[in-house]
Amino acid sequence: MNPWPPYQRPPLSKKYVSGELDVERLLIRPRHWYGEQNVELRLRSKRVVALSPRDHALTLSDGTKLRYAQLH
């Protein structure tokens, strides 16, 4: 699993690898944004295997059940 917050892939392959772009510039949002918005990033979590929109809940492949207010 990827240990990085969401990032842009096209610049990664072009500028980051060549050393022209700092890793922080690749991120979709600054790292601090997630905490400020009360967003929990699970960067090394399991896959989602079930989703229940009616209950605002999802289940991970390890059996963990998570509730959510919004899901994007």
Jmol script that loads the backbone (N, CA, C; Angstrom):
load data "model"
ATOM      1  N   MET A   1       0.843  -1.183   0.000  1.00  0.00           N
ATOM      2  CA  MET A   1       0.000   0.000   0.000  1.00  0.00           C
ATOM      3  C   MET A   1       0.887   1.245   0.000  1.00  0.00           C
ATOM      4  N   ASN A   2       0.349   2.319  -0.484  1.00  0.00           N
ATOM      5  CA  ASN A   2       1.084   3.565  -0.617  1.00  0.00           C
ATOM      6  C   ASN A   2       1.067   4.359   0.691  1.00  0.00           C
ATOM      7  N   PRO A   3       2.230   4.721   1.252  1.00  0.00           N
ATOM      8  CA  PRO A   3       2.255   5.475   2.506  1.00  0.00           C
ATOM      9  C   PRO A   3       2.141   6.987   2.323  1.00  0.00           C
ATOM     10  N   TRP A   4       1.858   7.466   1.120  1.00  0.00           N
ATOM     11  CA  TRP A   4       1.793   8.901   0.843  1.00  0.00           C
ATOM     12  C   TRP A   4       0.355   9.384   0.752  1.00  0.00           C
ATOM     13  N   PRO A   5       0.101  10.640   1.174  1.00  0.00           N
ATOM     14  CA  PRO A   5      -1.218  11.230   0.933  1.00  0.00           C
ATOM     15  C   PRO A   5      -1.470  11.308  -0.577  1.00  0.00           C
ATOM     16  N   PRO A   6      -2.700  11.554  -0.997  1.00  0.00           N
ATOM     17  CA  PRO A   6      -2.995  11.653  -2.433  1.00  0.00           C
ATOM     18  C   PRO A   6      -2.050  12.616  -3.141  1.00  0.00           C
ATOM     19  N   TYR A   7      -1.542  12.187  -4.293  1.00  0.00           N
ATOM     20  CA  TYR A   7      -0.593  12.994  -5.046  1.00  0.00           C
ATOM     21  C   TYR A   7      -0.896  12.922  -6.531  1.00  0.00           C
ATOM     22  N   GLN A   8      -0.299  13.845  -7.283  1.00  0.00           N
ATOM     23  CA  GLN A   8      -0.495  13.925  -8.725  1.00  0.00           C
ATOM     24  C   GLN A   8       0.491  12.993  -9.420  1.00  0.00           C
ATOM     25  N   ARG A   9      -0.002  12.111 -10.250  1.00  0.00           N
ATOM     26  CA  ARG A   9       0.876  11.156 -10.906  1.00  0.00           C
ATOM     27  C   ARG A   9       1.626  11.694 -12.127  1.00  0.00           C
ATOM     28  N   PRO A  10       1.022  12.464 -13.028  1.00  0.00           N
ATOM     29  CA  PRO A  10       1.799  12.934 -14.190  1.00  0.00           C
ATOM     30  C   PRO A  10       3.082  13.687 -13.820  1.00  0.00           C
ATOM     31  N   PRO A  11       3.047  14.683 -12.883  1.00  0.00           N
ATOM     32  CA  PRO A  11       4.304  15.345 -12.529  1.00  0.00           C
ATOM     33  C   PRO A  11       5.304  14.377 -11.890  1.00  0.00           C
ATOM     34  N   LEU A  12       4.791  13.362 -11.191  1.00  0.00           N
ATOM     35  CA  LEU A  12       5.694  12.401 -10.559  1.00  0.00           C
ATOM     36  C   LEU A  12       6.583  11.755 -11.607  1.00  0.00           C
ATOM     37  N   SER A  13       6.003  11.323 -12.688  1.00  0.00           N
ATOM     38  CA  SER A  13       6.775  10.619 -13.698  1.00  0.00           C
ATOM     39  C   SER A  13       7.692  11.547 -14.483  1.00  0.00           C
ATOM     40  N   LYS A  14       7.370  12.822 -14.529  1.00  0.00           N
ATOM     41  CA  LYS A  14       8.151  13.738 -15.351  1.00  0.00           C
ATOM     42  C   LYS A  14       9.157  14.549 -14.547  1.00  0.00           C
ATOM     43  N   LYS A  15       8.677  15.328 -13.604  1.00  0.00           N
ATOM     44  CA  LYS A  15       9.548  16.272 -12.918  1.00  0.00           C
ATOM     45  C   LYS A  15      10.135  15.743 -11.612  1.00  0.00           C
ATOM     46  N   TYR A  16       9.370  14.977 -10.854  1.00  0.00           N
ATOM     47  CA  TYR A  16       9.871  14.494  -9.571  1.00  0.00           C
ATOM     48  C   TYR A  16      11.060  13.557  -9.756  1.00  0.00           C
ATOM     49  N   VAL A  17      10.924  12.631 -10.668  1.00  0.00           N
ATOM     50  CA  VAL A  17      11.984  11.656 -10.901  1.00  0.00           C
ATOM     51  C   VAL A  17      13.260  12.349 -11.380  1.00  0.00           C
ATOM     52  N   SER A  18      13.124  13.422 -12.133  1.00  0.00           N
ATOM     53  CA  SER A  18      14.295  14.146 -12.629  1.00  0.00           C
ATOM     54  C   SER A  18      14.877  15.101 -11.584  1.00  0.00           C
ATOM     55  N   GLY A  19      14.192  15.238 -10.433  1.00  0.00           N
ATOM     56  CA  GLY A  19      14.684  16.108  -9.375  1.00  0.00           C
ATOM     57  C   GLY A  19      14.246  17.553  -9.500  1.00  0.00           C
ATOM     58  N   GLU A  20      13.389  17.865 -10.456  1.00  0.00           N
ATOM     59  CA  GLU A  20      12.928  19.235 -10.670  1.00  0.00           C
ATOM     60  C   GLU A  20      11.799  19.649  -9.733  1.00  0.00           C
ATOM     61  N   LEU A  21      11.163  18.693  -9.061  1.00  0.00           N
ATOM     62  CA  LEU A  21       9.979  18.984  -8.256  1.00  0.00           C
ATOM     63  C   LEU A  21      10.104  18.349  -6.879  1.00  0.00           C
ATOM     64  N   ASP A  22       9.836  19.132  -5.831  1.00  0.00           N
ATOM     65  CA  ASP A  22       9.858  18.657  -4.452  1.00  0.00           C
ATOM     66  C   ASP A  22       8.618  17.799  -4.193  1.00  0.00           C
ATOM     67  N   VAL A  23       8.744  16.792  -3.345  1.00  0.00           N
ATOM     68  CA  VAL A  23       7.634  15.864  -3.075  1.00  0.00           C
ATOM     69  C   VAL A  23       6.392  16.593  -2.551  1.00  0.00           C
ATOM     70  N   GLU A  24       6.559  17.632  -1.764  1.00  0.00           N
ATOM     71  CA  GLU A  24       5.404  18.361  -1.226  1.00  0.00           C
ATOM     72  C   GLU A  24       4.589  19.026  -2.334  1.00  0.00           C
ATOM     73  N   ARG A  25       5.197  19.361  -3.435  1.00  0.00           N
ATOM     74  CA  ARG A  25       4.486  19.989  -4.555  1.00  0.00           C
ATOM     75  C   ARG A  25       3.625  18.987  -5.315  1.00  0.00           C
ATOM     76  N   LEU A  26       3.871  17.702  -5.102  1.00  0.00           N
ATOM     77  CA  LEU A  26       3.083  16.663  -5.772  1.00  0.00           C
ATOM     78  C   LEU A  26       1.740  16.416  -5.082  1.00  0.00           C
ATOM     79  N   LEU A  27       1.674  16.738  -3.799  1.00  0.00           N
ATOM     80  CA  LEU A  27       0.487  16.399  -3.017  1.00  0.00           C
ATOM     81  C   LEU A  27      -0.730  17.190  -3.490  1.00  0.00           C
ATOM     82  N   ILE A  28      -1.871  16.527  -3.539  1.00  0.00           N
ATOM     83  CA  ILE A  28      -3.139  17.171  -3.919  1.00  0.00           C
ATOM     84  C   ILE A  28      -3.485  18.262  -2.906  1.00  0.00           C
ATOM     85  N   ARG A  29      -3.307  17.965  -1.631  1.00  0.00           N
ATOM     86  CA  ARG A  29      -3.522  18.913  -0.538  1.00  0.00           C
ATOM     87  C   ARG A  29      -2.282  18.894   0.340  1.00  0.00           C
ATOM     88  N   PRO A  30      -1.951  19.999   1.006  1.00  0.00           N
ATOM     89  CA  PRO A  30      -0.830  19.976   1.958  1.00  0.00           C
ATOM     90  C   PRO A  30      -1.127  18.976   3.079  1.00  0.00           C
ATOM     91  N   ARG A  31      -0.108  18.370   3.629  1.00  0.00           N
ATOM     92  CA  ARG A  31      -0.312  17.349   4.676  1.00  0.00           C
ATOM     93  C   ARG A  31      -1.158  17.865   5.833  1.00  0.00           C
ATOM     94  N   HIS A  32      -0.972  19.131   6.242  1.00  0.00           N
ATOM     95  CA  HIS A  32      -1.704  19.687   7.384  1.00  0.00           C
ATOM     96  C   HIS A  32      -3.199  19.837   7.091  1.00  0.00           C
ATOM     97  N   TRP A  33      -3.602  19.927   5.844  1.00  0.00           N
ATOM     98  CA  TRP A  33      -4.999  20.140   5.480  1.00  0.00           C
ATOM     99  C   TRP A  33      -5.906  19.037   6.026  1.00  0.00           C
ATOM    100  N   TYR A  34      -5.458  17.800   5.982  1.00  0.00           N
ATOM    101  CA  TYR A  34      -6.296  16.673   6.405  1.00  0.00           C
ATOM    102  C   TYR A  34      -6.689  16.781   7.876  1.00  0.00           C
ATOM    103  N   GLY A  35      -5.741  17.100   8.737  1.00  0.00           N
ATOM    104  CA  GLY A  35      -6.053  17.273  10.150  1.00  0.00           C
ATOM    105  C   GLY A  35      -6.953  18.462  10.399  1.00  0.00           C
ATOM    106  N   GLU A  36      -6.692  19.550   9.693  1.00  0.00           N
ATOM    107  CA  GLU A  36      -7.511  20.756   9.847  1.00  0.00           C
ATOM    108  C   GLU A  36      -8.957  20.515   9.428  1.00  0.00           C
ATOM    109  N   GLN A  37      -9.165  19.631   8.467  1.00  0.00           N
ATOM    110  CA  GLN A  37     -10.515  19.335   7.974  1.00  0.00           C
ATOM    111  C   GLN A  37     -11.126  18.116   8.656  1.00  0.00           C
ATOM    112  N   ASN A  38     -10.438  17.592   9.661  1.00  0.00           N
ATOM    113  CA  ASN A  38     -10.895  16.413  10.395  1.00  0.00           C
ATOM    114  C   ASN A  38     -11.059  15.198   9.474  1.00  0.00           C
ATOM    115  N   VAL A  39     -10.108  15.059   8.554  1.00  0.00           N
ATOM    116  CA  VAL A  39     -10.094  13.924   7.619  1.00  0.00           C
ATOM    117  C   VAL A  39      -9.057  12.929   8.113  1.00  0.00           C
ATOM    118  N   GLU A  40      -9.476  11.700   8.292  1.00  0.00           N
ATOM    119  CA  GLU A  40      -8.560  10.648   8.722  1.00  0.00           C
ATOM    120  C   GLU A  40      -8.028   9.919   7.495  1.00  0.00           C
ATOM    121  N   LEU A  41      -6.725  10.041   7.266  1.00  0.00           N
ATOM    122  CA  LEU A  41      -6.094   9.311   6.170  1.00  0.00           C
ATOM    123  C   LEU A  41      -5.641   7.953   6.687  1.00  0.00           C
ATOM    124  N   ARG A  42      -5.990   6.922   5.974  1.00  0.00           N
ATOM    125  CA  ARG A  42      -5.529   5.572   6.294  1.00  0.00           C
ATOM    126  C   ARG A  42      -4.649   5.143   5.137  1.00  0.00           C
ATOM    127  N   LEU A  43      -3.381   5.453   5.259  1.00  0.00           N
ATOM    128  CA  LEU A  43      -2.465   5.297   4.138  1.00  0.00           C
ATOM    129  C   LEU A  43      -1.957   3.872   3.962  1.00  0.00           C
ATOM    130  N   ARG A  44      -2.015   3.070   4.992  1.00  0.00           N
ATOM    131  CA  ARG A  44      -1.559   1.678   4.879  1.00  0.00           C
ATOM    132  C   ARG A  44      -2.654   0.732   5.334  1.00  0.00           C
ATOM    133  N   SER A  45      -3.850   1.105   5.067  1.00  0.00           N
ATOM    134  CA  SER A  45      -4.997   0.313   5.497  1.00  0.00           C
ATOM    135  C   SER A  45      -5.311  -0.794   4.511  1.00  0.00           C
ATOM    136  N   LYS A  46      -6.308  -1.531   4.837  1.00  0.00           N
ATOM    137  CA  LYS A  46      -6.799  -2.612   3.986  1.00  0.00           C
ATOM    138  C   LYS A  46      -7.768  -2.045   2.951  1.00  0.00           C
ATOM    139  N   ARG A  47      -8.148  -2.882   2.023  1.00  0.00           N
ATOM    140  CA  ARG A  47      -9.110  -2.480   0.996  1.00  0.00           C
ATOM    141  C   ARG A  47     -10.524  -2.433   1.565  1.00  0.00           C
ATOM    142  N   VAL A  48     -11.350  -1.596   0.963  1.00  0.00           N
ATOM    143  CA  VAL A  48     -12.771  -1.566   1.304  1.00  0.00           C
ATOM    144  C   VAL A  48     -13.427  -2.740   0.586  1.00  0.00           C
ATOM    145  N   VAL A  49     -14.144  -3.585   1.357  1.00  0.00           N
ATOM    146  CA  VAL A  49     -14.794  -4.757   0.766  1.00  0.00           C
ATOM    147  C   VAL A  49     -16.315  -4.655   0.794  1.00  0.00           C
ATOM    148  N   ALA A  50     -16.851  -3.709   1.573  1.00  0.00           N
ATOM    149  CA  ALA A  50     -18.304  -3.524   1.611  1.00  0.00           C
ATOM    150  C   ALA A  50     -18.605  -2.069   1.935  1.00  0.00           C
ATOM    151  N   LEU A  51     -19.660  -1.553   1.333  1.00  0.00           N
ATOM    152  CA  LEU A  51     -20.085  -0.181   1.529  1.00  0.00           C
ATOM    153  C   LEU A  51     -21.581  -0.163   1.768  1.00  0.00           C
ATOM    154  N   SER A  52     -22.003   0.534   2.821  1.00  0.00           N
ATOM    155  CA  SER A  52     -23.420   0.665   3.133  1.00  0.00           C
ATOM    156  C   SER A  52     -23.771   2.150   3.204  1.00  0.00           C
ATOM    157  N   PRO A  53     -24.140   2.747   2.061  1.00  0.00           N
ATOM    158  CA  PRO A  53     -24.478   4.178   2.056  1.00  0.00           C
ATOM    159  C   PRO A  53     -25.624   4.526   3.008  1.00  0.00           C
ATOM    160  N   ARG A  54     -26.593   3.627   3.122  1.00  0.00           N
ATOM    161  CA  ARG A  54     -27.744   3.887   4.006  1.00  0.00           C
ATOM    162  C   ARG A  54     -27.286   4.060   5.454  1.00  0.00           C
ATOM    163  N   ASP A  55     -26.293   3.244   5.880  1.00  0.00           N
ATOM    164  CA  ASP A  55     -25.790   3.302   7.254  1.00  0.00           C
ATOM    165  C   ASP A  55     -24.569   4.212   7.406  1.00  0.00           C
ATOM    166  N   HIS A  56     -24.122   4.796   6.295  1.00  0.00           N
ATOM    167  CA  HIS A  56     -22.892   5.602   6.309  1.00  0.00           C
ATOM    168  C   HIS A  56     -21.747   4.808   6.931  1.00  0.00           C
ATOM    169  N   ALA A  57     -21.540   3.606   6.409  1.00  0.00           N
ATOM    170  CA  ALA A  57     -20.515   2.723   6.959  1.00  0.00           C
ATOM    171  C   ALA A  57     -19.831   1.947   5.839  1.00  0.00           C
ATOM    172  N   LEU A  58     -18.602   1.532   6.131  1.00  0.00           N
ATOM    173  CA  LEU A  58     -17.889   0.661   5.211  1.00  0.00           C
ATOM    174  C   LEU A  58     -17.116  -0.373   6.013  1.00  0.00           C
ATOM    175  N   THR A  59     -16.758  -1.461   5.354  1.00  0.00           N
ATOM    176  CA  THR A  59     -16.015  -2.538   5.991  1.00  0.00           C
ATOM    177  C   THR A  59     -14.713  -2.758   5.234  1.00  0.00           C
ATOM    178  N   LEU A  60     -13.619  -2.859   5.989  1.00  0.00           N
ATOM    179  CA  LEU A  60     -12.305  -3.113   5.393  1.00  0.00           C
ATOM    180  C   LEU A  60     -12.052  -4.612   5.312  1.00  0.00           C
ATOM    181  N   SER A  61     -11.065  -4.992   4.522  1.00  0.00           N
ATOM    182  CA  SER A  61     -10.768  -6.410   4.307  1.00  0.00           C
ATOM    183  C   SER A  61     -10.334  -7.129   5.577  1.00  0.00           C
ATOM    184  N   ASP A  62      -9.894  -6.411   6.600  1.00  0.00           N
ATOM    185  CA  ASP A  62      -9.536  -7.061   7.859  1.00  0.00           C
ATOM    186  C   ASP A  62     -10.720  -7.149   8.817  1.00  0.00           C
ATOM    187  N   GLY A  63     -11.915  -6.735   8.357  1.00  0.00           N
ATOM    188  CA  GLY A  63     -13.124  -6.803   9.173  1.00  0.00           C
ATOM    189  C   GLY A  63     -13.444  -5.518   9.921  1.00  0.00           C
ATOM    190  N   THR A  64     -12.543  -4.565   9.913  1.00  0.00           N
ATOM    191  CA  THR A  64     -12.782  -3.294  10.592  1.00  0.00           C
ATOM    192  C   THR A  64     -13.964  -2.582   9.932  1.00  0.00           C
ATOM    193  N   LYS A  65     -14.880  -2.080  10.756  1.00  0.00           N
ATOM    194  CA  LYS A  65     -16.025  -1.332  10.266  1.00  0.00           C
ATOM    195  C   LYS A  65     -15.816   0.137  10.616  1.00  0.00           C
ATOM    196  N   LEU A  66     -16.014   0.998   9.627  1.00  0.00           N
ATOM    197  CA  LEU A  66     -15.840   2.435   9.810  1.00  0.00           C
ATOM    198  C   LEU A  66     -17.117   3.150   9.424  1.00  0.00           C
ATOM    199  N   ARG A  67     -17.460   4.169  10.211  1.00  0.00           N
ATOM    200  CA  ARG A  67     -18.600   5.021   9.879  1.00  0.00           C
ATOM    201  C   ARG A  67     -18.073   6.322   9.306  1.00  0.00           C
ATOM    202  N   TYR A  68     -18.859   6.969   8.474  1.00  0.00           N
ATOM    203  CA  TYR A  68     -18.439   8.221   7.863  1.00  0.00           C
ATOM    204  C   TYR A  68     -19.594   9.187   7.769  1.00  0.00           C
ATOM    205  N   ALA A  69     -19.247  10.479   7.746  1.00  0.00           N
ATOM    206  CA  ALA A  69     -20.246  11.515   7.532  1.00  0.00           C
ATOM    207  C   ALA A  69     -20.381  11.799   6.046  1.00  0.00           C
ATOM    208  N   GLN A  70     -19.229  11.889   5.362  1.00  0.00           N
ATOM    209  CA  GLN A  70     -19.187  12.093   3.918  1.00  0.00           C
ATOM    210  C   GLN A  70     -18.128  11.180   3.350  1.00  0.00           C
ATOM    211  N   LEU A  71     -18.366  10.724   2.152  1.00  0.00           N
ATOM    212  CA  LEU A  71     -17.419   9.855   1.479  1.00  0.00           C
ATOM    213  C   LEU A  71     -17.242  10.368   0.075  1.00  0.00           C
ATOM    214  N   HIS A  72     -15.994  10.639  -0.317  1.00  0.00           N
ATOM    215  CA  HIS A  72     -15.707  11.185  -1.656  1.00  0.00           C
ATOM    216  C   HIS A  72     -14.837  10.211  -2.410  1.00  0.00           C
TER     217      HIS A  72
END
end "model"
wireframe off; spacefill off
backbone 0.3
color backbone group
